[in-house]
Amino acid sequence: MHSIRSTMAAYMRLGAIRGDMASRVKRMPSIRRKLADPDLDVSLDKMQDLGGCRAILDDIEGVKRLVDIVRSRIPHGVRREWPYIERPKPDGYRSHHFSLEFDPRRRQHEHYAGRLIELQIRTRLQHSWATSIEAVGLYRGEDLKHHRGDANWLRLFLLAAAEFAEVERCPLPGAVSGVSTDGTK
C-alpha cells in the first residue's frame, strides 16, 4: 500500500497533477459485510480492497491524465478496472478504480508479491459526494452507501451526483439521464 501510494504521488508530481494521496486499511465492519454478502461470493484472501490508496485530484483533467499514466506505467499488475466516471453507478457514485496486484522490484519485498490493493482516482467533488453519503448514513444509522435507507436521502444524493456530473462535464447516472434535476423532462 505504501509503495503504491508513493508511486502515485511521484506520478502526480511528474505529471504536474494537483491533488492529494491517501491510503487506508479497510475497516472490520466493511470486511464482515462483504464476507457475509452471498451476492459477492468473496473470501478474505481474494478481497481486492483490504488496503486502498486514493488520489483526490483538483479536476477531471487530472483524473484522466493519472488514469492514463497508471494504465501505461504502473509497475504492478492491473487485475481489473472499474470506470465509474465514464459509467457511473446507478446511485450516482463516480470514481475510477483499479485493482492492483503488487509486483515487488526488490528482493526484500518478495513476501508482498501478489497482494491486492485498490486504487481509486477521483476529483475533490466526487470525493465530497462519497464522503457525504457515508457520513449522512452513519449519522442516520442507515447504509445509504449500499442503497439501504430513506428513499428521499437516496434521491437527494442521486440528484447531487447528477449536478456534480454536469459541473465536471461527465456522463450522468443512468437513473437521471434525460431528466433535469428539477424533475422536468
C-alpha positions in Angstrom: 0.0 0.0 0.0 2.8 2.4 0.9 4.7 1.6 -2.3 1.7 2.2 -4.5 0.9 5.4 -2.6 4.4 6.7 -3.1 4.4 5.7 -6.8 1.2 7.5 -7.4 2.4 10.7 -5.6 5.5 10.6 -7.8 3.4 10.3 -11.0 1.3 13.2 -9.8 4.4 15.3 -9.3 5.9 14.4 -12.6 2.7 15.0 -14.4 2.0 18.3 -12.6 -1.3 16.9 -11.4 -2.6 18.7 -8.4 -4.2 16.8 -5.6 -3.7 14.7 -2.5 -2.9 11.0 -1.9 -4.4 9.0 0.9 -4.3 5.3 2.0 -6.2 3.2 4.4 -6.8 -0.3 5.6 -10.4 -1.4 5.3 -12.5 -1.3 8.5 -13.7 -4.5 10.1 -17.4 -3.8 9.7 -16.9 -3.4 5.9 -14.9 -6.6 5.7 -17.6 -8.5 7.6 -20.3 -7.1 5.4 -18.5 -8.2 2.3 -17.7 -11.6 3.6 -21.4 -12.1 4.7 -22.9 -10.9 1.4 -23.8 -14.1 -0.7 -24.0 -12.0 -3.9 -20.4 -11.1 -3.6 -19.0 -14.6 -3.1 -15.7 -13.4 -1.9 -13.1 -14.8 0.6 -10.7 -12.8 2.7 -7.7 -13.8 0.6 -9.4 -12.7 -2.6 -10.7 -9.4 -1.3 -9.1 -6.7 -3.5 -9.7 -3.7 -1.3 -8.4 -4.7 2.2 -5.8 -2.0 1.6 -6.5 1.0 -0.6 -5.0 4.2 -2.0 -6.9 7.1 -3.1 -5.9 10.0 -5.4 -8.1 13.0 -4.7 -7.5 15.5 -7.6 -8.4 19.1 -8.2 -10.1 18.5 -11.6 -11.4 15.9 -14.0 -8.5 16.5 -16.5 -6.0 15.5 -13.8 -8.1 12.3 -13.2 -8.0 11.4 -16.9 -4.2 12.1 -17.1 -3.5 10.0 -14.0 -5.7 7.1 -15.2 -3.7 7.1 -18.5 -0.4 7.1 -16.5 -1.5 4.2 -14.4 -2.5 2.2 -17.5 0.8 2.8 -19.2 3.4 3.0 -16.4 2.4 1.3 -13.2 4.9 -1.4 -12.3 2.2 -3.5 -10.7 -0.3 -5.8 -12.4 -3.7 -4.3 -13.2 -6.1 -7.1 -12.4 -9.3 -5.2 -13.1 -10.6 -1.7 -13.8 -13.9 0.0 -12.9 -14.5 3.2 -14.9 -17.3 4.6 -12.7 -16.6 8.1 -14.0 -17.5 7.2 -17.6 -20.1 4.8 -16.4 -21.4 6.0 -13.0 -23.1 3.6 -10.7 -26.9 3.9 -10.7 -26.8 5.7 -7.3 -24.5 8.4 -8.8 -21.2 7.2 -7.4 -18.2 8.2 -9.6 -14.6 7.4 -9.3 -12.1 5.4 -11.3 -11.0 2.2 -9.6 -8.1 -0.2 -10.3 -7.4 -3.5 -8.6 -3.6 -3.8 -8.5 -1.5 -6.8 -7.8 1.7 -5.9 -6.0 4.8 -6.8 -8.0 8.0 -6.4 -5.9 11.0 -4.8 -7.5 13.3 -5.6 -4.7 14.1 -9.0 -3.1 13.3 -7.8 0.4 9.6 -7.1 -0.7 9.0 -10.6 -2.3 6.7 -11.6 0.6 4.2 -9.0 -0.6 4.1 -10.4 -4.1 0.5 -10.8 -5.4 -1.1 -8.8 -2.6 -4.1 -6.9 -3.8 -4.5 -3.1 -3.4 -7.4 -1.0 -4.6 -6.6 2.4 -6.2 -9.3 5.0 -6.5 -8.8 8.1 -8.6 -11.4 10.9 -8.3 -11.9 14.6 -8.1 -12.5 16.6 -4.9 -16.1 17.0 -5.9 -16.6 13.2 -6.4 -14.8 12.7 -3.1 -17.1 15.1 -1.3 -20.1 13.2 -2.6 -18.8 9.8 -1.5 -17.8 11.2 1.9 -21.1 12.9 2.4 -23.3 9.9 1.6 -21.2 7.8 4.1 -21.4 10.5 6.8 -25.1 11.0 6.5 -25.6 7.3 6.5 -23.6 6.9 9.7 -25.5 9.8 11.3 -28.9 8.4 10.4 -27.9 4.8 11.2 -28.6 3.8 7.6 -26.4 2.1 5.0 -27.0 4.8 2.3 -23.7 3.9 0.7 -25.1 0.5 -0.1 -28.5 1.7 -1.2 -30.3 0.9 2.1 -32.1 3.7 3.8 -34.6 6.5 3.3 -35.6 6.9 -0.3 -35.6 10.7 0.0 -32.0 10.8 1.1 -31.0 8.4 -1.7 -32.8 10.6 -4.2 -31.1 13.7 -2.9 -27.7 12.1 -3.3 -28.6 10.9 -6.8 -29.6 14.4 -7.8 -26.5 15.9 -6.2 -24.4 13.4 -8.2 -26.1 14.5 -11.4 -25.3 18.1 -10.6 -21.7 17.3 -9.9 -21.5 15.3 -13.2 -22.9 18.3 -15.1 -20.2 20.6 -13.5 -17.5 18.2 -14.5 -19.0 17.5 -17.9 -19.2 13.8 -17.3 -22.0 11.3 -18.0 -25.0 11.4 -15.8 -26.0 8.4 -13.7 -28.4 6.3 -15.7 -31.3 6.9 -13.2 -31.4 10.6 -14.1 -30.4 10.5 -17.8 -32.9 12.7 -19.7 -34.4 14.2 -16.6 -33.2 17.5 -15.2 -32.5 17.8 -11.5 -35.6 19.9 -11.1 -37.7 16.9 -12.1 -38.7 18.1 -15.5 -38.1 16.2 -18.8 
